[in-house]
Amino acid sequence: MNWFSGNNENKPLLNKAKTNLKNNRTWILRAIFLSILLLGVLYLLFVLFKGEAESNNVIKTTKNPLHISSKATTNDNYLIQCAPRVKCDPNVKYRSINGSCNNLYVPTRGAAKTSFLRLLDANYNDGHYDFRRQTNGSKLPNPRIINIKLFLSREIYRLSENNVLLLPFGQLIAHDISGLPNDVPRTPNDVIIDCCTDDNARKTFAQCQLIVEDPPDDPVYSKHNITCMGVTRSMTSMNYSCPLSPTTFININTQFIDASEVYGSNESISRYLRVMEGGRLKFTTNNNGEMFCPIQKKKQYEPIQLQTSNIQYETGDPDNGNQNLGITAIQTLFLRYHNYLAFQLSALNPYWSDEILYQESRRIVIATIQRIVYNDFLPIIIGQDFQEIYGINEENIYDPTVDPSMAQELSSAAIRVLHTIIPVQFNFMSNEYNIDYSINITDWMANPDLLPIGNNFDKLFKGFLETPGRITQPSYNFFISNYMFSFPKQPAYTGLDLLSIDIARGRDVGLQPYNQVRHLCGRSLANDFDDLVDLIHIKDINTLKELYHSVNDIDLMVGLLLEKLSDGAIVGPTAQCLIADGFYRFKVGDRFFYDVQGQPGSFTPDQLKEIKKITLGHVICATSNVDHVQKDIFKTIDHKSFPTSKMKCGNEFYIDLTYWKEPSHHSDL
């Protein structure tokens, strides 16, 4: 029916006159009908807009005010220009090794070798790669001078209520979700170029721009005529054939908490680490028959690393697996845990293939680590009450719109604040809970030779459990502030300053200054230095005035370290905000997170109940000869003074895998 085509011009006049009356009645009816229809449409629009407004009001009133959102405008650049096309099977039970297809709508989101997320746009002087300058156009202050004037001589020697075990586990998690390699310059013959000694290299290679000059009156280095720290810039997307501007950085590890430091972040590494039988990972044994990571084949090592050690271990994290005895020990622990689970599951389900045993063991290992992170580790870092009100403890419902990627501000600043808890020494403790001996951590960097000797592995873990940690404070310990990665067979003073490196790294990756980031986290923008007094002590503010031209020039790392600690936390409010944001997204944006229900890889309710019982104490008891552990695994309990405060390994720490037993007619993977 065509309401608007009443053209009867070809009909006779008489007939036309008669029809005009009929048409008039028709037009009246049409007008009434259109009016009713218009009113109906208006009413429908009113209902829709009212519903949308009410919906928006609900969002505004229910969104947690502590949550932050990325203000960066470049986060999609990698996805649009460089991300590979990935086809996903939504029914796959197990997460991929490289993290792809976790998000079925954006399959590369959170995967290995994808870009870091930025919460704020990069800040470079040229908008692309050159270091940020101060607001008056001058260079930012020398990182080493910042350390000397603000941090180096203020070390506090009180002990923490937390034990040393908090450190290696924290490193395990940091390396799980973040990996940013250095872009080391080399000659055409693949010889490493020393940016400190080669003046021409500083002009030729952009990687050498990050070197830190030691001041002539340096309290440590000047006595030995050391004038430079040879730090190089990070690899960028350009290293992966992905030219982006501003400079974008690629996370080589998966950006989920998925034990990639145990299994690897790509298929070639993961397959190399497998026995391909019984679901087990490769291992070597010491003279006592104890299990350790497989030993690397001999290869040409870089000069600053590995030359003083007889062994190097293969791990899922090749860049960091041998960095210090703590991280090597904790990775060994979870290697043993995987193989323990594979053996137990094989006994329950002898018909399971190698692939099923591997994947099910891996799934439990990942779930265990996730449970420890959110129940035991994170509450110490950001505070139990803050974690609760932030919504991290709420029932976990997967949200595919949440980006689980590691924020550059978290990776290159906030998570590094935990370097403040690194102690000077590790203690090796006997069965009688006496300290057999202690070693300086910096003396055994990139050298795990001590670990497999005798029962050192058990002694080291007893030392972790019994030794109080370093109390949280703005400074790093003196040794890692001066002696990190000293040259092989050279004195300790040939080492590096980790705190200076952390400040420089923030500039390398283009982090916004502290004032902008604290504003992102809900604080008012400081108009001058004195406005920082809400979070930073006035004495430190006066020193900041001497170092920086403007309050808008302060490096993010410096501000985070100087903040007063939040209640119940071991970090200040801005670091607390950045860490909470990341770990909220790592959980809610992970389709395979251990307690998510309704997914192909979800645990059954009975399995989930058992997973929630497993603590780091269970893992230690199952994989070592440590015989007593505390319930609060990261808290210091002196075994000699309070022996009854610890629980004996046995029934208290039994891991029940009964709910993983399946009927023998179960089909193979």
N, C-alpha and C positions, 0 to 999 in steps of 0.2 A: 504494500500500500504506500503510495507516494502522496503524503499529506500536502505537499507544496506544489503540485503540478495540476492545477485546475484549468488548463487551457482548452476551451471549447469553441475557439474562433471559427472552426469549420462547420459548425452546426447552424441551422436556420435561425433567424432572429426570434421568431415566436418561441421556438423550442429553447432558445437561449434565455429569453425572458423568464420562461417557466422554471428553467434550471437555476436562475439566479436566486430565487426564493429558497430553493432546496440547498443551494450552495451557502446562502447566509446562515441557514440552520446548521449546516455542516461545520462552517467556520466557528460558530459559537461553541459547538460541541468540542471542536478541536482545541479552542482556546481554554475551555474548562479542563480538558484532559492535560494540556501542556502545563497549566498552572498547578494541577495536582502533582504532575510529574516533577516540576521544578521544586515544589515544596518538599517532595520526597527526597530529591537529590540534596537539597539544602540540609534537611534533617539528617541524612546519612553522613554528609560531610561534617556536620556538627558532632555527631556521635564519634566519628573517626578521630577528629581533631581533639575532642575531649578525652578520648581513650589514649591518644598519643601523649597529650599533655599529662594525663594521670600517670601514664607509663614513665614519662620523663621525670615526673615528680618522684615516683617510686625509685628510679635509678639514683636520683640526686639524694634521696634520703637513705637509701640502702648501701650506696657505694661507700666503702671504707675510706674515711677522710685521710687516713695515713698512706693510702696507696698513691703512687706517683705514675705519671704517664710520660712516655718519651715525647720530647718537644723537637726532636731532630727531624730534618726534612729529607735526609739522604738515605734512610735505612732500606728503602726499596731499590736503590741503584744496583746493588749486586744481583738481586733477584731478577730485575728487568733485563740487565745487560749481560750477565755472566753465568747465572745459575744453569746447570744442566737440566735437561728434560728428564724427568723420572716417572716411570709408570709403576703404580702401586697396586698390590692386592690387599684389599681391606680385610680379608679373612685370615691373613697370616697371624700365627699365634705368637711368634717371637720377634722382638725388636731387631732391626738390622744392626750390623756391626758399625756402620758409618753413620747411623742416626737418621738416615733418610726414611721417608714414608711413615715417620711417627705422626706427622700432620698430613692427613690425606688430601687436604685442600691446597696446602703449600708444601709439597713433599720434601724440599731441601731445607725447610726451616729447622734450625737446630742441628743440622748435620755437620759432620766434619768437613773442613775446608770450605766453609762458608763464612761470611763476614760477621764480625762482632756487631752487636746492637749498640747504637749510640742513644743515650738519654738526652743529650744535647749535641747540637752540631759541632763538628770539629772546629778547633780554633788554631789557625795557622796565620802567620804574618802575611803571606801572599795568597791566603785562601786555599792553598793546595798542600804544601809540604814544608815550607820554611818555619822554623820554630816561632812560636808566639813571642811577641815582644811586650815590654811594659807599655803602659798607656801613654808615656811620654816619648816612646819610640826607642828607648834604650834597651839593651839586652837584659834578660832576666838574670838575677844574681846567680853566681856559681853554686851548683848544688853542694859541693864540698864545703864552701864557706857557710852555707846555710846550716849544714850539719854541725860544723864546729861551733857556730855562734848560738845555735838553738838547742842542740841535742847531745852532743858528744860528751860533755862533762857533767851531765845531770842524772847519771844512772842511779836508780834506787835498788838497794840490795835486799829488800824484804822479800819473803817467799809468798807464793800464791797458794790458795786453798786447792787450786787445780793442780793435777800432776803433769809430768812431762809428756805423757801419752797423748795429751790434747794436741801437741805439736805435730807429730808424724801423721796422725789421722787427719788433721786439718790440711796438711800438705797433700795427702792422698786425694782429698776432695778438690782442692784447688787445681791440681794437675788433671783431675778427671774431667773438669768442665772448661778448662782453658789451656791453650797452648799457642804461644806466639814466638816463633824462632827468631834468633838474631840473623841479620843479613850480613854475614861476615865477608869482607872483600877478599878476593884471591887474585893471584897472578894468572896469566894464561896457562901456566904449568900447575895450577891448583895449589900453589903455596899461599898460606894465609899471610895477609899483609898486616903488619903492626901499625895501627893508626897513630900510635904515640911516637914511635921512633922514625917514621917515614913522613917527613914534612911535605913531600910532594903528594903523598897519598891523601893528606887532609884536604888538599885543593882538588884532587882528581876524583875521589870517591865520596859520594854523598853519604855513604854509610858511616864515614869517619866523623860526621858532624856532631855526634853525640859524645865524643871524648870529654872527659872531665879534667880540667887543669887543676893541679894541686897548688895552693897558694905558697909563696916563698916561705911563709912562717908557719906552715902546716905542723901541728904538734907531733905528728907521727912520721909522715913521709919526708919532710924536709931534712930530718936528721940523716936520712939515707940517700939524699939526692934524687928522690923519686918525684917527678914533676907532673905525671899524667896517669890517668886511668883509661885504659883502652877499651871503652865501651862502644859498641856499634849499634846502629839503628835497627829497627825491626823489619822483617820482611813485610812487604805490602802486597796488595792484590796484583800489582805489576809482576811480582815474582811468579804469579800463577796465570800469566797471560790474560789479565783482566784489568786493563787501565781504567781507573776511576778517579774522579776528582770531586771533592777533596780526597786526599789520600785515605784509602780504606785498608783495614787490616783483617787478615784471614785467621780464623781459629782452626788450627790443624786437628784439634780433638773434637769429639762429639760434645755438644753443649748441653747434654743431659747428664744427670747423675746415673751412670750406667756401667761403672767399673771399667771404663775404657783403658785405664792405666793397668788393668790386669789382662784384658782381652785384645787391646788394640783398637784403633779407630778406622782401620781399613782391612779389607779382606786378606790381603797378602800377609800382613803382620799377624792377623788372627789365625790364619791357617798355619803359618810357620810355628806359632806357639803351641799348636795342638799335636798330641800323639796320634790322633785319628784312630784311636782304639779305646773303648771303654769310657768315652767322653772326657778323658783326662787331658790336662795340660802337660807339656814337657817339663821335666825337672832334672836336676842333678842331685846327688847325695854327697854328704861329707863323710868323714871317717866313722862317724857314729851312726851312719845310715839315715840321717835326718834330711829332709827334703828342702831344696832351695831352687830358685829360678834357674833355667838353663844358662850355661855359660856361653858368652859370645865367642864366635870364631875370631881369631886374631885378625886385626885390621889396623890400618894406619890411623892413629888417633891424632886429634888436634893438639898442638903443643901445650896449650894451657890446661889440658885435661888428660886424665887417665893414664899418663905415662908412668906414674909411680905405683900403680896397682898391678897385681899379678892376674886378677880376674875382673871381668865385667859381666854383669848379668843381662840377659835378654828379658825385657818386660814389654808390656803393652804401651809403655810410655818411653820410647828410646831416648828422648832428650833429658829425662829427669830420673829415670829408674835407678841410677847409680849416684845421684847427686850428693846424698849424705847417708850415713848409716841408718838413720831413722826411717827415711822414705823407702830404702831398700828392704828394711826389716818388715815394714807394714805391708809392702807388696808381696813379700815372701809369705806372710801370714795368710793373705787372701788367695794366693796360689795354692797353698796347702788346704785351705778351706774348700776351694773348688774341687780339688781331687778327693778330699774327704767325702764331700757330698756325692760326687760321681760314683765312688765305691759303694756308699750306702744305698743309693738309688739303684745301682746295678744289682745289689743283693735283693732288693725288694722286687725289681722288675728285670729278671735275667734275660728276657726276650727283647728289651729295649735296644735299639741300635746305638751306635756311637753318637750319631747326630742328636738323637733325643736325649741321651744322657748328658751330652755337652750342653745343649740348650736349656734343659731343666735345671742343671747345676748352676749354669750362668744366671738363669732367672732368679734362683734363690739367693745367690751371692749379691746380685744387684739389689734385690729386695731387702736383704740384710743391711747393706750399706745405707740404703735410703732410710730405713727405720732408725738406724743409729744416728744418722745426720739430724733427723727431725725430732727425735725423742731425747737424745742425750747430748749431742754436740751443739746444735744451733741455739738451744736455750741458754747455754753458757755464753755464747758469743753476743747475742742481741738481747738477752734477758728473757726469762720465761714469761713474765707478764706482757712484755711488748710483743712477743711471738703470738700470744693468745689474742690480744686486742687487734693485731694486724690481720688476723683471720687465717694464719698459716695452719692452725690446729683444727680448723673446721673440717667437716666431712668433705673429702676430696671428690669433686665432680669435674671431670676433664672438660676443658674449655678450649676448642680449637682456635678461637680468636686470640688467645693469649700466646705471645711470642716467647718461647723458652730460651731464646738465644742469650749468650753471656754478654752483659753490658760492658763496654769498654771502660766505663767509670768504675765498675766493680773489679774487673780483671787487672787493670793497670793502677788501681789506687786502693779502693776500700778493702779488698781481700788482703792486700799487702800490709795493712795495718797490723795483721796478726804476726808479722815478722817481729813485733815487739815482744812476743812471748818466747822467742828462741833463746834457750839457755846457752851458757858458755860451754857446758860439758854434758856428756851422757855418762851415766853410772852403770857399771856392770855389777850385778848383785848376786851373791851366792845363795845356795839353798837355805842357809842360816840367816839370810837377810842382812849380811854384811857387805859393804862395798868392797869388791875385789880390787877394782881399779876404775879410774875415770879417764876419759879422753876428751880433748878439746874437739868440738865438732869441726872447726875450721882446719884441723890437722888431718882430717880424714874425708875431705871433700872429694867426690868422684873416686873414692877408693873404698870398696867394700871388703877388702881382704880379711878384716877381723871377724866378719859375721859368721862364716862357716867353721871357724876354729873351735874345736871342743864343743862345749855347751854354751858358747857365747850368745847364741840366739835367745835362749831362755834367760840368761843373765841380763841381757839387754832389756827384755820385756819386764823382768822383775824390777829393773831400774826405772823403767818408764812408769810403772805402777806405784812405786814407793817414793820416788823423788818429787818433791814439790817443784812446780814450774816457776818460771820467771814471772814476777808480778807485772801486770799491764802498766805501761808507762810510756811517755812520748818517745823516749830514746830506744835505739837498738843496743844490744850488748856490745861492749867495746871490741870484741874480736870480730864480729861480723860487720862492724863499722870500719874495720881497717884491714882485716886479714882474709877476706873471702877469696877463695880460688887463687892462693899464692902460686907462683910458678913452681913446677916440679923441681925438687932438690934445691930450692932456693929458700931464703929466710921468709918468715911469715909476712914481713912488711912489704913484700912484693905483691901482696894481695889487693883486693878491691874493697870499696866501701859500699855495702848493700843499700844503706839509706840514701846515699847520693845517687846510686843507680836508680832507685825507685822514684826519686824526684825527677831525674832526667828522663826516665821512661814515660812519665806522664806528659812531658813536653813532646817527646818523640811521637806519641800517638794522638797528639792534638787535643788533650783534655782541656775543658774550660776551667778557668780559675775557681778557687774555692768558693768565693762569694756567690757565683752563679749557681754552683751545685747545691750549696746549703739553701739557697732560695728555692731551687727545684724541690727540695725536701721540706718546704713549708716554713722556713725562716724568712724574715724580712730581709731585703737587700741592705747590706751595710753601706752607708754613705761615706763613712770614713773608718779608720782603724778602730776608733773607740767604740763603734757600734758592735764590735765583735765580742764585747765583754760578757754577753749573755752565755757564750760557750767557751771562750778562751781567757786565760788568766791575764790580768793587766800587765804583769811583768813580761810575758811572751808578746803581748801586743806592742809593747815599747821596742822590743827587739825586731819585730816585724817592720816597724816604722823605719828602722835603720837599714833593713835589707831591701825592702820593696819601695817603689815610688808611690804606689796607690794601693788601697785595700782591694782594688779590682785586679791586682797583679799576683796575688798570693797563689802559689801552686796548690792544687787540690790536695796532694799528698801531705804537704806541710800543714795545711789547715786541719785535715783529718787527724793527724798525729797530736796536734795541740789541743783538740777539743776535750773538755771535761767529760768523764765517763758518764754514760746514761745509767740510771738506776738499774741494778741487777745485771748489767752488761759489762763486757770488757772492751767496748768501743764507745766512741762518742756518738751523739745524735745523728750526724750526717752519714757516718760510716754505717751506723745502725740502720738508717733508712735505705741506703744503697744495698746492703747485704740482705735485708728483709725483702726488698723488691725482687732481687735476683732469685732467692730461694722460694719465694712465693710462685714466681713464674716457672722455675724448674719443676715444681710440683704440679701446679694446675695445668700447665701447658704440655705435660708429658702423658700421652695416651697410654703408655705402658707402665705408668707409675704403679708401685706394688699394690696400693689399696684401691685403685680405680676398678669399678665394677662395670659389667656389661660390655666388655671388650673381648675379642677372641683370646687374648693372652691373660685375662683376669684369673687370679687364683680363686679356687672354690672357697666358700665361707670357712670350712674347716682348715684348709691350708693357710688361709689368711690369719686365722686365729693363732696358728703355730708360729707363723712368721713374726707376728707381733710380740712373741715371747723371746725371740732371739736377740741377744745383746752382744756387744763386743766381748764381754766376758765369756759367752758361749763359744765364740770363735777362738779366743785365746786358749780356752780349756780343750777344745777339740783338736787344736793344731800344734800345741807346744807341751812342754813338761812343767809349765807353771801350774802349781797345785792349788793356790788360793787366789781369788780375785774379789774385789769389792763390788757391791751392787751398783753404786754410783761409780762407774768405771773410770771417769775422768777426775775424780776427787782423790786427794791424797789421804791415805790411811797408813800410819806407821804400823807395820805388822808386829813389831816387837812390843810396842806399847798397847796396841788394841787388836790382838790376834782374833778375838771373837767377832770383830766388826767385819771380818772377811769371811767369805763362804768357800768351802772346799769344792774343788771341781769334782763333779760326779752327778748325782741325781739333780742337784740344784741347777746344773747347766747342761742337762741332757737335751739333745736336739731330736725331736720325735718326727720322723718323716713318714709315719704310717699312712697319712692321708695322701701320699703320692703313689701308693701301691695301686696298680690297675689290674684288671682281669687279664689273663694270659692271651685272650683272643684279640687284644688291642692291636690294631694295625700299625705297621711301621710308618716312620715319617716319610 
